Amino acid sequence: MSQFLPESILTFLPDFIQIIYLIATAFFIRGLKLLNSPATARRGNQYAAIGMLIGVVITLFDQQILSFEWIIAGVLIGGLIGAVLAKKVEMTAMPELVAVFNGFGGGASALVAWGEFTRTADPTLIPADGLITTGLSIFIGALTFTGSFVAFGKLKGFISGRAITFPGLNLINIGSMIGVLTLVGIFAFDPTNQTIFWIVLGVSLLIGITSVIPIGGADMPVVISLLNSYSGIAASMAGFVLNNNLLIVSGALVGAAGLILTQIMCKAMNRSLANVIFGSFGGNDGVGGSGPTVADGDKIVRETSPQDMAIQVSYADKVIIVPGYGLAVAQAQHVVKEVAEKLEAKGVTVKYGIHPVAGRMPGHMNVLLAEADVPYDQLYDMDQINPEFSTTDVVMVIGANDVVNPMARTDPGNPIYGMPILNVDEAKRTVIFKRSLSPGYAGIDNPLFYDEKNQMFFGDAKKSLQELSEALNEV
């Protein structure tokens, strides 16, 4: 291509390409900003997609790629897979899909670094910093790849959601990471030693498995956001390998955003990141079996019926709905919106209170309710909604457990003590939609079940809400 361009244009071309990369980066930053709100998240994705399109096109031009057969095939196959997944994957499976995306992102970065290294005839000609970033990209990318698919297995259920560990595993993981980083340093001084290269790759893949498998189901939202950050860091490292500024910046943006989100998730659980990674905490499925279990000792469980529930909420001034993973499992988001609309038609104010770690990935409940076209202005995060519980007539807790457990405030000896919760117990009445009295991820009982102001609505959330919706027609 260069032989057909005037010399003056060729001189300006590198600067022009960097300017276009800067424009693409601006689209990424704007898109990331818009992802901060459910109301603008779709537009944010569109901005980011435009930025990526600009980046891909200008990179092809920059590298003077004239043969597009494989690129077109990749775009068609990838686009087809994406379209099918967008139509077929249920909202309940969205955390698993995000885990897979993170895995493929990390794997792609590792492959890029590996490909760039192997296509160099004489690796000794590669600068030391280039060899270090190659090793880091393979390390982080491979770790992200296997770790993400272990997370996928835990979320999907074919790997136990419980913390799978054995004595000394944390020390093995830490030692392995230090060993890999040491080997990366040695590799930078002796790139002709292919054995070191393959050891780094193999141990990194193993670390991905052993670092995620001891993490219980309770911490999956943190794991997913952390792996998302890893995938961004791996991409940024691959950008250094390719000397591509856009890949460096976009990867850094993803990495930083993932780390910030991870910190938000940890804060919402009153846990440190080290405790999440090495604490082997949690592991129940958070759903429980079918039917109520018998309360211990003098604990009294008060049940309600669809008809009684319909009367309570119909004559309330304000109702707050607190969704949890059980709502996603039951795929009841459309029915809960139907119930809310019937209450609003009766003059009831309806709001949704969402805990930061409700569900199995960051923003899971927001995405779930957005699919049902729940108005964005009815969605409130924990800090916004907590002051309103004391003036609320009825709180409907649908499939949530630990995030409304008062023991987080009162019992220093339990695993969730100090975790910020939704203060639903301050409301005049709480109704918990749940299949049983089984504990949540933390594996501890919830005294809210036996509170005299609380009633249990046992059964599948979707069926229970359908019964309530029908009963509302009679009130």
C-alpha positions as CSV (number, residue, x, y, z in Angstrom):
1,M,0.0,0.0,0.0
2,S,2.8,2.4,0.9
3,Q,4.2,2.4,-2.7
4,F,1.0,4.0,-3.9
5,L,1.0,6.9,-1.4
6,P,3.0,10.2,-1.8
7,E,6.0,10.7,0.5
8,S,4.3,13.7,2.2
9,I,1.4,11.5,3.2
10,L,3.6,8.7,4.3
11,T,5.5,11.1,6.6
12,F,2.2,12.3,8.2
13,L,0.6,8.8,8.3
14,P,2.0,7.6,11.7
15,D,0.7,10.8,13.4
16,F,-2.6,10.5,11.7
17,I,-3.0,6.9,12.9
18,Q,-2.3,7.9,16.5
19,I,-4.9,10.7,16.2
20,I,-7.5,8.2,15.1
21,Y,-6.5,5.9,18.0
22,L,-7.0,8.9,20.3
23,I,-10.5,9.4,18.9
24,A,-11.3,5.7,19.4
25,T,-10.0,6.0,23.0
26,A,-12.4,8.9,23.5
27,F,-15.3,6.7,22.4
28,F,-14.2,4.1,24.9
29,I,-14.0,6.6,27.8
30,R,-17.4,8.0,26.9
31,G,-18.9,4.6,26.6
32,L,-17.5,3.6,30.0
33,K,-18.9,6.7,31.6
34,L,-22.4,5.9,30.2
35,L,-22.2,2.4,31.5
36,N,-22.5,3.9,35.0
37,S,-26.3,4.1,34.7
38,P,-28.8,1.6,33.5
39,A,-30.6,4.3,31.6
40,T,-27.6,5.1,29.5
41,A,-25.8,1.7,29.5
42,R,-27.1,0.6,26.0
43,R,-25.8,3.9,24.5
44,G,-22.5,3.3,26.3
45,N,-22.1,-0.1,24.7
46,Q,-22.8,1.5,21.3
47,Y,-20.1,4.2,21.9
48,A,-17.6,1.5,22.9
49,A,-18.5,-0.6,19.8
50,I,-18.0,2.4,17.5
51,G,-14.6,3.0,19.2
52,M,-13.6,-0.7,18.6
53,L,-14.7,-0.5,15.0
54,I,-12.6,2.6,14.4
55,G,-9.7,0.9,16.2
56,V,-9.9,-2.3,14.1
57,V,-10.2,-0.5,10.8
58,I,-7.3,1.9,11.4
59,T,-5.1,-1.0,12.7
60,L,-5.8,-2.9,9.5
61,F,-4.8,0.2,7.6
62,D,-1.7,0.8,9.8
63,Q,-0.5,-2.8,9.3
64,Q,-1.2,-2.6,5.6
65,I,-3.3,-5.8,5.7
66,L,-4.7,-6.3,2.2
67,S,-5.9,-9.8,2.5
68,F,-9.2,-9.9,4.4
69,E,-10.5,-13.4,3.8
70,W,-9.7,-14.6,7.4
71,I,-10.8,-11.3,8.9
72,I,-14.2,-11.4,7.1
73,A,-14.7,-15.1,8.1
74,G,-13.9,-14.2,11.7
75,V,-16.3,-11.3,11.7
76,L,-19.1,-13.4,10.2
77,I,-18.6,-16.3,12.5
78,G,-18.2,-14.2,15.6
79,G,-21.2,-12.0,14.7
80,L,-23.4,-15.0,14.1
81,I,-22.3,-16.5,17.5
82,G,-22.9,-13.2,19.2
83,A,-26.4,-12.8,17.7
84,V,-27.4,-16.3,18.7
85,L,-26.1,-15.8,22.3
86,A,-27.9,-12.4,22.5
87,K,-31.2,-14.1,21.6
88,K,-30.9,-17.4,23.3
89,V,-29.1,-16.9,26.6
90,E,-31.5,-16.3,29.5
91,M,-30.9,-13.5,32.0
92,T,-30.2,-16.2,34.7
93,A,-27.2,-17.4,32.6
94,M,-25.8,-14.0,32.0
95,P,-23.1,-14.4,34.8
96,E,-21.9,-17.6,33.1
97,L,-21.8,-15.8,29.7
98,V,-19.8,-12.9,31.2
99,A,-17.4,-15.5,32.7
100,V,-16.9,-17.1,29.3
101,F,-16.3,-13.6,27.7
102,N,-13.6,-12.9,30.3
103,G,-12.0,-16.3,29.6
104,F,-11.9,-15.8,25.9
105,G,-10.5,-12.3,26.3
106,G,-7.7,-13.5,28.5
107,G,-7.0,-16.4,26.2
108,A,-6.9,-14.1,23.1
109,S,-4.4,-11.9,24.8
110,A,-2.1,-14.9,25.6
111,L,-2.4,-16.1,22.0
112,V,-1.5,-12.7,20.6
113,A,1.6,-12.5,22.8
114,W,2.5,-16.1,21.9
115,G,2.0,-15.5,18.2
116,E,4.0,-12.3,18.2
117,F,6.9,-14.1,20.0
118,T,7.0,-17.2,17.8
119,R,6.8,-15.2,14.5
120,T,10.1,-13.5,15.4
121,A,12.9,-15.5,13.8
122,D,15.5,-14.4,16.3
123,P,13.9,-13.8,19.8
124,T,17.2,-12.3,21.1
125,L,16.4,-9.3,18.9
126,I,13.3,-8.6,21.0
127,P,14.0,-5.9,23.7
128,A,13.9,-7.1,27.3
129,D,10.8,-5.0,28.1
130,G,9.1,-6.6,25.1
131,L,9.9,-10.1,26.5
132,I,8.7,-9.2,29.9
133,T,5.4,-7.9,28.6
134,T,5.1,-11.0,26.5
135,G,5.6,-13.2,29.6
136,L,3.1,-11.1,31.6
137,S,0.5,-11.2,28.9
138,I,0.8,-15.0,28.7
139,F,0.7,-15.3,32.5
140,I,-2.3,-13.1,33.1
141,G,-4.1,-14.2,30.0
142,A,-3.7,-17.9,30.7
143,L,-4.7,-17.5,34.3
144,T,-7.8,-15.6,33.3
145,F,-8.7,-18.2,30.7
146,T,-8.8,-21.2,33.0
147,G,-10.0,-19.2,36.0
148,S,-12.9,-17.9,34.1
149,F,-14.0,-21.3,33.0
150,V,-13.8,-22.6,36.5
151,A,-16.0,-19.7,37.5
152,F,-18.3,-20.7,34.6
153,G,-18.5,-24.3,35.9
154,K,-19.3,-23.1,39.5
155,L,-22.0,-20.8,38.2
156,K,-23.4,-23.5,35.8
157,G,-23.4,-26.1,38.5
158,F,-21.2,-28.9,37.1
159,I,-18.4,-27.7,39.5
160,S,-19.5,-27.5,43.1
161,G,-20.3,-24.0,44.2
162,R,-18.7,-24.7,47.6
163,A,-15.2,-23.7,48.4
164,I,-13.0,-26.6,47.2
165,T,-9.7,-26.5,49.0
166,F,-7.1,-28.3,51.0
167,P,-4.4,-27.3,53.6
168,G,-1.6,-25.3,52.0
169,L,-3.4,-24.5,48.8
170,N,-3.1,-20.7,49.3
171,L,0.7,-21.1,49.9
172,I,1.0,-23.2,46.8
173,N,-0.9,-20.5,44.8
174,I,1.2,-17.7,46.1
175,G,4.4,-19.6,45.6
176,S,3.4,-20.5,42.1
177,M,2.7,-16.9,41.2
178,I,6.1,-15.8,42.6
179,G,7.8,-18.7,40.6
180,V,6.1,-17.7,37.4
181,L,7.1,-14.0,37.8
182,T,10.7,-15.2,38.4
183,L,10.6,-17.3,35.3
184,V,9.3,-14.4,33.3
185,G,12.4,-12.4,34.4
186,I,14.7,-15.2,33.5
187,F,12.9,-15.5,30.1
188,A,13.6,-11.9,29.4
189,F,17.4,-12.6,29.7
190,D,17.3,-15.9,27.8
191,P,14.4,-15.9,25.3
192,T,15.9,-18.8,23.4
193,N,15.1,-21.2,26.3
194,Q,11.7,-22.5,25.0
195,T,11.3,-24.7,28.1
196,I,10.9,-21.7,30.3
197,F,8.2,-20.3,28.0
198,W,6.1,-23.5,28.1
199,I,6.5,-23.8,31.9
200,V,5.2,-20.2,32.3
201,L,2.2,-21.1,30.1
202,G,1.5,-24.4,31.8
203,V,1.8,-23.1,35.4
204,S,-0.3,-20.0,34.6
205,L,-3.1,-22.2,33.3
206,L,-2.9,-24.3,36.5
207,I,-2.9,-21.2,38.7
208,G,-6.1,-20.1,37.1
209,I,-7.8,-23.3,38.2
210,T,-6.3,-23.5,41.7
211,S,-7.0,-19.8,42.5
212,V,-10.7,-19.8,41.6
213,I,-11.8,-23.3,42.7
214,P,-11.4,-22.6,46.4
215,I,-13.6,-19.5,46.2
216,G,-17.2,-20.2,47.2
217,G,-20.4,-19.2,45.4
218,A,-21.0,-16.3,47.7
219,D,-18.1,-14.4,46.2
220,M,-18.8,-15.0,42.5
221,P,-19.8,-11.4,41.8
222,V,-16.3,-10.3,43.1
223,V,-14.6,-13.1,41.1
224,I,-16.3,-12.1,37.9
225,S,-15.4,-8.5,38.2
226,L,-11.8,-9.4,39.2
227,L,-11.4,-11.7,36.2
228,N,-12.8,-9.0,34.0
229,S,-10.0,-6.8,35.3
230,Y,-7.5,-9.5,34.6
231,S,-8.7,-9.8,31.0
232,G,-8.2,-6.0,30.6
233,I,-4.7,-6.1,32.1
234,A,-3.8,-9.0,29.8
235,A,-5.0,-7.1,26.8
236,S,-3.0,-4.1,27.9
237,M,0.1,-6.3,28.2
238,A,-0.6,-7.6,24.7
239,G,-0.8,-4.0,23.5
240,F,2.8,-3.4,24.7
241,V,3.8,-6.6,22.9
242,L,2.3,-5.3,19.6
243,N,3.3,-1.7,20.4
244,N,-0.3,-0.7,19.8
245,N,-1.4,2.3,21.9
246,L,-5.1,1.7,21.5
247,L,-4.9,-1.8,22.9
248,I,-2.7,-0.5,25.8
249,V,-5.2,2.2,26.7
250,S,-8.4,0.2,26.2
251,G,-7.0,-2.8,28.2
252,A,-6.0,-0.4,30.9
253,L,-9.5,1.1,31.0
254,V,-11.0,-2.4,31.4
255,G,-8.5,-3.4,34.0
256,A,-9.0,-0.2,36.0
257,A,-12.8,-0.4,35.8
258,G,-12.7,-4.0,36.9
259,L,-10.5,-3.3,39.9
260,I,-12.7,-0.4,40.9
261,L,-15.8,-2.5,40.6
262,T,-14.1,-5.3,42.5
263,Q,-13.3,-2.9,45.3
264,I,-17.0,-1.7,45.4
265,M,-18.1,-5.4,45.6
266,C,-15.7,-6.1,48.5
267,K,-16.8,-3.0,50.3
268,A,-20.5,-4.0,49.9
269,M,-19.6,-7.3,51.7
270,N,-17.3,-5.7,54.2
271,R,-14.5,-8.0,53.0
272,S,-11.0,-7.4,51.8
273,L,-9.9,-8.7,48.4
274,A,-7.4,-10.9,50.1
275,N,-10.1,-12.4,52.2
276,V,-12.2,-13.1,49.1
277,I,-9.3,-14.8,47.2
278,F,-7.9,-16.7,50.2
279,G,-10.8,-17.0,52.6
280,S,-12.7,-19.9,51.0
281,F,-15.9,-18.3,52.1
282,G,-19.5,-19.4,51.2
283,G,-20.9,-22.0,48.9
284,N,-24.6,-22.7,49.3
285,D,-26.5,-22.2,46.1
286,G,-28.6,-19.5,47.7
287,V,-31.8,-21.0,46.4
288,G,-32.7,-23.8,48.7
289,G,-35.0,-26.8,48.4
290,S,-38.7,-26.8,47.9
291,G,-41.1,-26.3,50.7
292,P,-40.6,-24.8,54.2
293,T,-38.4,-26.5,56.8
294,V,-39.3,-26.7,60.4
295,A,-38.1,-23.8,62.5
296,D,-35.9,-24.7,65.5
297,G,-37.1,-24.4,69.1
298,D,-39.5,-21.5,69.8
299,K,-39.0,-19.8,66.4
300,I,-42.3,-19.2,64.8
301,V,-42.8,-18.8,61.1
302,R,-45.8,-16.9,59.9
303,E,-47.0,-17.7,56.4
304,T,-49.2,-15.7,54.1
305,S,-51.4,-16.4,51.2
306,P,-51.9,-14.7,47.8
307,Q,-55.2,-13.3,48.9
308,D,-53.9,-11.9,52.2
309,M,-50.8,-10.5,50.5
310,A,-52.9,-8.8,47.8
311,I,-54.9,-7.0,50.5
312,Q,-51.8,-5.8,52.3
313,V,-50.1,-4.4,49.3
314,S,-53.2,-2.9,47.7
315,Y,-53.9,-0.7,50.7
316,A,-50.3,0.3,51.3
317,D,-49.0,3.7,50.5
318,K,-45.5,2.5,49.6
319,V,-44.1,-0.9,48.6
320,I,-40.4,-1.7,48.1
321,I,-39.4,-4.7,46.1
322,V,-36.0,-6.3,47.0
323,P,-34.8,-8.7,44.3
324,G,-32.3,-11.4,44.7
325,Y,-30.8,-14.4,42.8
326,G,-34.0,-16.4,43.5
327,L,-35.9,-14.0,41.2
328,A,-33.4,-14.7,38.4
329,V,-33.6,-18.5,39.0
330,A,-37.4,-18.3,38.7
331,Q,-37.2,-16.0,35.7
332,A,-39.9,-13.9,37.4
333,Q,-38.8,-10.4,36.4
334,H,-41.7,-9.9,34.0
335,V,-44.3,-11.1,36.6
336,V,-42.9,-8.8,39.3
337,K,-43.2,-5.9,36.9
338,E,-46.8,-6.9,36.2
339,V,-47.5,-6.9,40.0
340,A,-45.8,-3.5,40.3
341,E,-48.0,-2.1,37.5
342,K,-51.2,-3.3,39.1
343,L,-50.1,-1.8,42.4
344,E,-49.3,1.5,40.8
345,A,-52.7,1.5,39.1
346,K,-54.2,1.4,42.6
347,G,-52.2,4.4,43.7
348,V,-49.3,2.6,45.5
349,T,-45.8,3.9,45.2
350,V,-43.5,1.1,44.1
351,K,-39.7,1.2,44.3
352,Y,-36.9,-1.4,43.9
353,G,-34.1,-1.7,46.4
354,I,-30.9,-3.3,44.9
355,H,-27.9,-4.5,46.9
356,P,-24.6,-4.2,45.1
357,V,-23.9,-7.9,45.4
358,A,-27.4,-9.3,44.8
359,G,-27.2,-12.0,42.2
360,R,-24.1,-13.6,40.7
361,M,-22.4,-10.8,38.9
362,P,-22.2,-7.0,39.4
363,G,-25.4,-5.3,38.2
364,H,-27.2,-8.7,37.8
365,M,-30.5,-7.4,39.2
366,N,-30.3,-4.2,37.2
367,V,-29.8,-6.2,34.0
368,L,-32.6,-8.6,35.0
369,L,-35.1,-5.8,35.7
370,A,-34.1,-3.8,32.6
371,E,-35.0,-6.9,30.5
372,A,-38.5,-6.6,31.9
373,D,-38.5,-2.8,31.0
374,V,-38.8,-1.8,34.7
375,P,-38.4,2.0,34.7
376,Y,-34.9,3.0,35.6
377,D,-36.1,5.7,37.9
378,Q,-37.7,3.1,40.1
379,L,-34.3,1.4,40.7
380,Y,-32.5,2.5,43.9
381,D,-29.1,1.3,45.2
382,M,-28.6,0.5,48.8
383,D,-27.5,3.9,50.1
384,Q,-30.5,5.6,48.3
385,I,-33.2,3.2,49.5
386,N,-32.1,2.4,53.1
387,P,-33.5,5.7,54.6
388,E,-36.9,4.9,53.1
389,F,-37.6,1.5,54.7
390,S,-38.7,3.1,58.0
391,T,-41.6,4.8,56.1
392,T,-42.5,1.8,54.0
393,D,-45.6,-0.2,54.5
394,V,-44.6,-3.5,52.9
395,V,-41.3,-4.8,51.6
396,M,-41.4,-7.7,49.2
397,V,-38.1,-9.7,49.4
398,I,-37.9,-11.9,46.4
399,G,-35.2,-14.5,46.4
400,A,-32.7,-12.5,48.5
401,N,-31.3,-13.7,51.9
402,D,-27.9,-12.6,53.2
403,V,-28.2,-9.1,51.9
404,V,-31.2,-8.5,54.2
405,N,-30.0,-10.6,57.2
406,P,-30.0,-8.4,60.4
407,M,-27.3,-10.6,61.9
408,A,-24.8,-8.6,59.8
409,R,-25.5,-5.7,62.2
410,T,-25.9,-7.6,65.5
411,D,-23.8,-10.8,65.7
412,P,-20.0,-10.3,65.6
413,G,-19.5,-14.0,65.4
414,N,-21.1,-14.7,62.0
415,P,-19.4,-14.6,58.6
416,I,-21.4,-11.6,57.3
417,Y,-21.0,-9.3,60.4
418,G,-20.2,-5.8,59.3
419,M,-21.5,-6.3,55.7
420,P,-23.8,-3.4,54.7
421,I,-27.3,-4.7,54.2
422,L,-30.7,-3.5,53.1
423,N,-32.5,-2.4,56.3
424,V,-35.8,-4.1,55.4
425,D,-36.5,-5.0,59.0
426,E,-37.2,-1.3,59.7
427,A,-40.4,-1.5,57.5
428,K,-43.8,-2.0,59.0
429,R,-44.1,-5.4,57.2
430,T,-41.8,-7.7,55.3
431,V,-42.9,-10.6,53.1
432,I,-40.1,-13.0,52.0
433,F,-40.7,-15.0,48.8
434,K,-38.6,-18.1,49.2
435,R,-38.8,-21.8,48.5
436,S,-37.7,-22.8,52.0
437,L,-36.0,-21.6,55.2
438,S,-32.6,-22.7,53.9
439,P,-29.7,-20.4,54.5
440,G,-28.1,-18.3,51.8
441,Y,-24.6,-18.3,50.5
442,A,-23.1,-17.5,53.9
443,G,-24.7,-20.7,55.4
444,I,-26.3,-18.9,58.4
445,D,-29.9,-18.7,59.5
446,N,-31.8,-15.4,59.0
447,P,-33.7,-14.2,62.1
448,L,-35.8,-12.0,59.8
449,F,-37.7,-15.2,58.9
450,Y,-39.1,-15.4,62.4
451,D,-39.6,-11.7,63.1
452,E,-43.2,-11.0,64.2
453,K,-43.4,-8.3,61.4
454,N,-42.4,-10.8,58.7
455,Q,-44.4,-13.3,56.7
456,M,-43.1,-16.1,54.5
457,F,-44.6,-16.7,51.0
458,F,-43.2,-20.2,50.3
459,G,-42.9,-21.5,46.7
460,D,-41.3,-20.8,43.4
461,A,-41.0,-17.0,43.0
462,K,-42.6,-16.9,39.6
463,K,-45.6,-19.0,40.6
464,S,-46.1,-17.1,43.8
465,L,-46.0,-13.7,42.0
466,Q,-48.5,-15.0,39.4
467,E,-50.8,-16.1,42.2
468,L,-50.4,-12.6,43.8
469,S,-51.1,-10.9,40.5
470,E,-54.3,-12.9,40.0
471,A,-55.4,-12.1,43.6
472,L,-54.8,-8.4,43.0
473,N,-57.5,-8.5,40.3
474,E,-60.0,-9.3,43.1
475,V,-59.1,-6.5,45.5
